[in-house]
Amino acid sequence: MTFLFNSDAQRGAIFAKAFAKELPDLPFVIDAATVDPDAVRYLITWVVPENLARFRNLEMLFSLGAGVDQFR
């Protein structure tokens, strides 16, 4: 059960610190290339990744933007 952050590394570091404090047992990954796609259950992103379908066990997608029009 992994949480993948898909945005810039600087913002990702801020999120990683907060997740480490509040949810230390939840793996939090900033680089999608380093994670098993089947392990990803949660994704936070600014835009839809081109390869979204590879995260077959994805349960929840969070948008960093104010809207979700980009997820159509």
C-alpha positions in Angstrom: 0.0 0.0 0.0 2.0 3.0 -1.3 1.2 6.7 -1.7 2.7 8.1 -4.9 3.3 11.8 -5.3 3.3 13.0 -8.9 4.5 16.6 -9.1 7.6 18.6 -8.6 10.3 17.3 -6.2 10.4 20.4 -4.1 6.7 20.2 -3.3 7.1 16.4 -2.9 9.7 16.9 -0.2 7.2 19.0 1.8 4.5 16.3 1.5 7.0 13.5 2.3 8.0 15.2 5.5 4.3 15.6 6.6 3.5 12.0 5.7 6.5 10.7 7.5 5.3 12.6 10.7 1.6 11.7 10.5 1.6 8.3 8.7 5.1 6.8 9.2 4.0 3.3 8.2 2.6 4.4 4.8 5.3 4.2 2.1 5.4 7.6 0.4 7.2 7.8 -3.0 8.0 10.9 -5.1 9.6 9.1 -8.1 7.2 6.9 -10.0 10.1 5.1 -11.7 11.2 3.6 -8.4 7.9 2.1 -7.3 6.1 -1.1 -8.1 3.0 0.1 -9.9 0.9 -2.7 -8.3 1.8 -1.4 -4.9 0.4 2.1 -5.5 -3.0 2.6 -3.8 -3.1 6.4 -3.6 -1.9 9.0 -6.1 -1.6 12.7 -5.6 -1.0 14.6 -8.8 -1.3 17.9 -10.7 -2.1 16.3 -14.0 -3.1 12.8 -15.0 0.0 10.7 -15.7 0.1 9.3 -19.3 0.5 5.8 -17.8 -2.2 5.9 -15.2 -3.6 2.5 -16.2 -0.4 0.8 -15.0 -1.5 1.5 -11.4 -4.0 -1.3 -11.5 -4.6 -1.3 -7.7 -5.2 2.5 -7.5 -8.0 3.2 -5.1 -7.9 7.0 -4.6 -6.6 9.9 -6.8 -6.1 13.3 -5.2 -5.8 16.5 -7.3 -3.3 19.2 -6.3 -5.2 21.6 -8.5 -8.3 23.6 -7.6 -10.4 21.7 -10.2 -10.5 18.3 -11.7 -11.3 19.2 -15.4 -7.9 17.8 -16.4 -9.0 14.3 -15.3 -11.7 13.9 -17.9 
